[in-house]
């Protein structure tokens, strides 16, 4: 293992500027080069969020509990035991947040619907929540009134808790029909106005962190089996919903149904080593291919089937831990996506690493690989999120080659920061957005069929098991203030300029955007500082002074009693 590590770092130094394929003319010699140009007319610019992370109002107006409500209400599940109970108060601040969207001048807004808000137990036959349905009707109508296209995700991880308790959630095949009922209700209620539907947002995290590591709700550690089983049911559910829409709603509503898959790019540590190239390929297949391959090619990637099957046999199992699709299921699933949503945040170097025979199975040891990062890559926020723009172009070209150049909408791309103090002058986010969006422009010139980009995210929000410690928002939220005020970061002004110019017209203009954005955020920072002082004073007035006053009364009473006893 020590020899592998030494080899790895020696090779890594040699490939700081990795070789680039011949069909990448702009970055053949320099993957960090910048390409000035504009996006095609009609390219869609947007920003996104999700229900549990922003809405709050977790038990209001008839909403049922979700697995994330149950998860965060258990001690030790989320950082500092924080919850999304109130989150950004988005349930009550829809009009305010749509004003922010107007300020950004975006074409679309990607939001998710909370299943338990409109169907409290998750079962249509048991109960519908009209107030929840009305909330999303009002939100969609308000977006359209302001010329903002809603792109709606049916599921961003908040399964009704009742389905988890009763059936075991995505471990149970019954979820397919329950979710299909929920999806059809959404098509019925909102499909006359919503034309872009996403069945699942980032199902890899749902499966791997929900049922393998237990880091996310429902917090189960079903090593080596749970993630594969959950993913199998999710893929079949996606296909059923697509067929439901295609059969029942498409002719009338003329919309599209897709899925949003998030994946990092895997680059071989040594591009001249077939072993490392194979390991990098496995990395992508065990992440993106796990879900994309069945949908676009009819089955799990061969390399997944081979590796998981072999490891399962070594462990003495009669069948592979990776479930199989029947011939009929393969046919049913293949082709069930009108577009592919892609989330992307970072890149890893990958090399072969053989794990010793393990009785305890694990998704993470199945592919026999190790991940590395270049210590020179910028890491402005959490250590998992390094800024490596060139990996995005390679991922997009991989999708083009592997899956027949499908219609792509980038559904999540952004960077967080973890600083405790307020950071409105987020220059690192500006650089991140500039680099990653430019790689999409290069990919378009490669012939990749990308039609839209969604920056992640509109607001600072509840970041799952990380609580409020990571901030992805273009708008800062002061969570200590009961009014949850929103403040634009420098990246708001910069992203707005990219949208207005539909790309990067020339060096002089792009450089001026940066100066303007930084000047604007300095003024906003002064406003935030003043508001924070007011908030602090209000806290003193509302909490500290009444506490001191109460203590004074109690002390006075004690002294009075003492005095009366001494003089009785």
N, C-alpha and C positions, 0 to 999 in steps of 0.2 A: 504494500500500500504506500509506503514511504517513497519507493522508486517511482510509482505512478504519480504521486504528488509532485516530485521534483521534475519529472518529465513534463508534467502538465504546465508548470510555471515556466519552465524553459521554453516550451513551445509557445506559450501565451505571449511572452515578450517578443517572440519572432513574428507574431501575427497581430500586433496592435492595429495595423491597418490591413485588414484581411483582403485577400484577393477578391475580385469582383468578376462576375460572369461577363462574357463579351457583349451580351445584349443590354448591358447597362452602360451606355456610352458616356453619360455625364459623370459617373463616379468610377470609371474604370481604374483610374489611378489614385483617386482621392474620395473615399466614401463620405467624407465630411463636406464636400463641395456643395455650394448652394446654387439652385437653379431659379432664375427669375423668369416669370411668366404668369399667365392667368389660367384659371380653370374654365372648362367649357361653359357656354351660356346655359343657364338652368341648373347648374350645380347647386345642391341644397346645403345650406349652412344651418346648424342647430346647436342645441345644448340639451342636456338630459338630467334626469333625477329618478328616484324610485320612491314608492309609496311609504314603506316602513321607515326609510331614512329621513323623510322630510315631513310627512303629514302630522305626526303626533295624534292627539285625540284617540288614543288607543282603545278606549272603552266608551266612547261617546256615540250618541245617536244610533244605537243599535248594532254597532260593530262587534263582531265576535273576536275572541283572542286568536292570535296567530302563534306559530311555533316560536317566532322571535319575541313575542310578548312573554311567553313561558320561559324561554331560554334566558333572557336578560333579567327576569325577576328572580332567577336562581343566583344565589351568591357565588361570586368568583368566575362567572361565565364571561362577562365583559370587563374591560379595563375600568378600574375604580368603581365597579358595579353600576356603571352608567346604563341608561336605557333610552329607547326611542319613544317613551311614553308621550313626551311633548315634542321631541325632535326640533324641527324648525317652525312648528305651529302652522305648517303649510295648509292644513285643513281649514284654517280660519283666515289664511293670508293669500288666497288664490288670486284675487284682483291685484294685490301688491306685487306678487311674483310675475304676473303677466305683464305688468308695467316694466319690470326688469327685462323681460323678453323683448318688449317693444324697444327699450333703450338699446339693447344689443343688436336690434334689427335682424334677428334670425328668421329663417324661413320656416323652421319646424321646431317642435318641442317634443322630446321623447320622455314620456311618463309611464308609470305602471299603475295598474288597477290593483287594489287590495282585495283579494278574493274574500276574506272574512268580513270586509266592510259591506259587501253587497250580498253575501251568502254566509251568514254568521257561523253555521256549522259545517259549511263546505258542501252541503247536500241540498240541491235545489228543491226536492220534494218536501223538505222539512221547513225551510224558512227563507224568505227573501227580505232584504232590508231596503225598503223604498227610499229612506233618507240617504243611504249610501249610493243607490242608483242615481238619485237626484243630484248628489254632489258631483258625480262624474259627468252627468249630463250638463250641469252648469259649467263645469270646467272646460269641457269640449266646446260648448257653445261660445264661451268667452274667448277661447283661443281663436276660433274661426272668425269671430267678430273683429278680431284684431289682426286678421290675415296671417295667422300662424297655424301651420299644419300640425295636427296631433299625430304623432307616431306612438302607438300604444302597445306596451308589453303586458301580456296577460298575467305573467308570473315573474316577479323579481324576489323570490325566495320566501314569501310570507304565507306559507301553507296554513289553512285553518287548523288550530290546535286540536279540535275535535277529531279530525281525520288522522292526526298523528296518534292520538290516544286510542282510537277505536281500531285502526287498521295498521298502524306502524308507518304511516306516511308513504314515501316513495319506495319502500320495500315491498309494498303490496300492489298487486296487479289491478286491484279495484280502483286505484287512482285514475286509471285511464278513462273510465266512464264518468267518474265524478268530475274530472277536469273538463272533459268534453261537454258535459252539461253546463258547466260554468262558462266555458268559451262560447257556447251557443247562446247563452243568455246575453253575453256581452255583444255578440254580433247582432242579436235581436234589438237590444236597447240602444246601441251606439253605432252600429255598422252603417247606418244611413249617412253618417258624417265622418267616421274614421275609415280611412282607405289603406292604412299601413298597420298591419298587426304583427306583433312578435309573440310567438307562443311562450318561449322561455328565454330569459336573460342569463347568460353565463351558467349553463347547467353543469359545467365542469366543477365549479365551486360548490354547487348544490350537492353533487354526488361525493366529491372528494373530501370536502371539509365538513359536510353534514353527516356523512355515513362512514368515513374512513378515519379521519383524525379527530372528529368531534369538536373542532374549533368553532364551528358554526352550528346554528340550530338545524336539526333537533339535538345535536351534541352526542351522536352515537359513534362508538368506536368499533365498527364491524370489520376489522382488518382483513384486507385481501378479498372480501366478498361483497360487503355492503355497498361500496361505491359502484361496482360493476352492475349490481342488481338494480340500484336506483337509476343509473344511467339507462339501462335497458328499458325500464318502464317509461322513463322520460322520453326517449326516442320514439317508442311506440305511441305514446300519448300525443306527441307532436304530429306524427303522421295521421292519427285519427282526426285531430282537430283540422288539419289541412284538408283532409278528404271531406269533413263535414262542411267546411266553408265552400269548398269546390262544388259540392253537390247541391247544397241548400241555398247559399247566399251569394255566390260569385256573380251569377247572371244579373241579379237585381242590384247588388251593391257595388260591383266592379272594383273591389279592393284587392289587396295582396296579403299573403300570409307567409312569414318567414321565421327564422330562428336567429338569435344573437349568440354567437360563440366567441369567447375571449381566449386568446392564446398569445404567449410570448413567442419570439422567434428563437430557434435554436441554431447556433452557428458552430460548426466543428472547430475544436481547438486547433487541430492541425488539418487544414483543408487538403493537404496532400496525402493524408492517411485515410484509406478506405474504411478502416475501423471507426475512426472518429466521424467520418461522413455518415456512416450507417447509424452511429449513436445519435447524431443530430437529427437524422430522419426519424428515428424511433421517438425522440423527444416530441417532435411535432405530431406524429401519429398518435401518441398516447395522450396528447392534449387536444389539438384541433381535430385530428382524424377520428378520434373516438366517437365524435358526434357527427362530423361532416361526412365521413366516408359512407355510413349507412344511408344518409339522406341523398347523397349525390352519386354513390356508386353501388349501393345496395347491400353492403355488409361492413362489418368491422374491418379495419386494416389487417392485411395478412400478417404483418409483423406483430400486431397485438395478439392475434389468435395463436401464433406460433409461440411467442414468449410466455404468455399466460398459461397456455396449454401445457408447455414443457415444465414450467414451474409447478403447476398443479399436479402433474404426474410424479414429479420428484417428491412431492409431499404426500404421495400415496392416495390422492383423490381419484375417484373413478371417472369424474368428468372435469372439464375445465372450469375454473372459477369465473371465467368470462362466459356469460350466457350465449346461446346461439339463436339465430333467427331461422325460422322455417323458410322453405322456398316461397311460400305464399306471403310471408311477412316481408321478405326481402323485396319482392315485387311491389308490395303495398307501400313500403317506406320509401323506396327509390323515387326521386323526383318530387318529393313533397316540400318544396321550398320555392316560392316565387322570387325571393331575394335572400341573400345571406348577410345578416348583420355581423359585423366584426368589431370586437373589442380588443384593444391592444395597448399595452403600457410599457413593455420593456423587452430586453433580449438577454440570453444566457449563452455563454460558451459551453459546449457539451463534449464529453469524451466517454469512451467505453469504460465501464467499471463493473467487473464481475463480483457479485455478492456471494458470499459462502452459502452453502445449503442451509436454509432456515425452515424450521418447523412452523414458525409463525409467519404466515403469508402477509404480503403488503403490496399495495398498488405501487408504492414508491421503489421497491426493489425489483419489481417485475421487469422493467425495461433494461436493467443492467447498464446504467449510465450515471454519470456525475455531472453536476452543473457548476460552472465557475463564472466569475465576473472579472472584468478588467478593473483594477483598482483606480485607474485614471478616469473611468466613466463618472460623470457627475451624478451624485445621489443627493438631491436637494431635500428630500424628505425621508421616508422610511427606507431601510436598507434593502428592501426587496425591489424598489422602483428606481432603477438606474436609467438615465437618459441616454438612449442609444438609437437615434432616429433612423439610421440606415437599415436597422433590422425590420422596420415597418415595410419598407419597399420590398424587401426579400419575401416577407410573409405574404404580401399581396400578390406577388408574382408566383409564389408557390400555389396559392389558391387558384390563380388563373390556369396554371398548368395542370394541377391535379383534378380540378372539378369543372373543367369546361368553361372557364371564364364566366362565372355567374354574375348576375347583377349584385353589386355590393353596396351596402350603406355602412359606413363606419359608425358604430353605435356607442362606443365608449373609448375615449382617449384623453388622458390628462395626467396631471401629476399633483401629488399632495405635498404638504409640508407638515412638520411635526413641532414647530416652534410654539412655545407656550404663550409668548407675547403676540400681539396683533401684528400681522405682516401684510400691509396693503400694497407695498411697493414690491410686488412678487416678480422680480426680474427673471428668476429661474423658471417660472411658469411661462413667461413670455418666450424665453429661449426654447423651452420644451415645445410649446405649441408651434412656434415658427419652424423648428426643425422637423417635427413629425408631419405637419401639414405639407411642408415642402416635399417630403418623401412621397406623399400621396400624389402630388403634382407630377413627380418623376414617374411614378407607377402608371399614371394615366397616359403618359407619353410612351410607356412600354406596352400599352394596349390593354391594361387592366380596366375592367368595367365598373369603376367606382362612381356612384351618382350623388353621394352626400356624405357629410361629415358632422358628427355630433361631439362637441367638446364635453368632457365629463369633469365637473358638473356645474349646474347653475349656482348652487349654494354650498357653503360649508354645511355638513349634515352629520347625522349619526353614522359612524363608520363601522358598523357591525361589532365584532368582538373587540375592536380597538376604541370603541366609545367615540368621544369627541376629540381624541388626541391627534387624528389625522384629518387634514382639511384639503379637500379637492376643489372647493368652490371658486368660481370667478367672483362671487360676492361673499364677503366676510360676514359672519353672524356673531354678534356678541351674545353668547349663550347665557352669560351671567345676568344680562338685562332681561327682565320679565317680558318686555315687548319684542324681544328677538329682532332688533333692528338689522337691516341689511346695508352693507357698505361696499361700493365697487372697488375692486382691486385694480392695479395697473393693467392686468391682463384683460379686463373688460374693454378698456379703451383700445388696446392693441388688437384684440380679436374683432372688435367692431370695424377696425380699419381693414383687416383682411377680408371681412365679409363685403364691405363697401367696394373694395377694389377687385373682389373676386380672385384674390391671389396676391402675387408679389410682383407688381409692375416693373420696378426698377430700383437699384440700390439706394439712390438718394431719397426717394419717397419712403421706402421701408425703414431707413435709418431715422427719418423724421418721426415716424410713428413711435419709435422707441423713446425719443426725447419727450414727445408730448405725453405719452402714457406715464412716464416717471414724474413729470411736472404735475400732472393731474392728481396722482396718488399722494403726493406730498401734502397737497391742500386737503384732501379727504382724510388723511391721517390726523391732521390737526382737529378736524371735526370729530373724529372718533375719540381722540384723547379727551376733548371737552365733554363728550357724551359719557365717556367712561367715568370721568370725575363726578358728573351729575348722578350716574348710577350708584357710585360709591357713597355719595352723600345721601341718596335716597335709602340705601341699605342701612346707613347709620341711623337715619330718621325712623325707618320702619322696623328695624330689628334691634339695633344697639340701644337706642334711647328708651324704648319701652322696657327692654330687659333691665337697664340700669335703674329706671324709675321703679320697676317692680321690686328689685333688690333693696332699694332705699326704703320702700314701704315695709318690706319684711324685716329689715334691720331696725326700723323705727318701732315696729310692733314688739320685737324681741327686747329692745331697750326699755320700752314702756312697761312690759311685763316685769322685767328685772327691777325697775324702779319701784313699781307698785308693791312687789314682794318685800323689798327692803324697808318700805315705809308702812307696811301693814302691821 
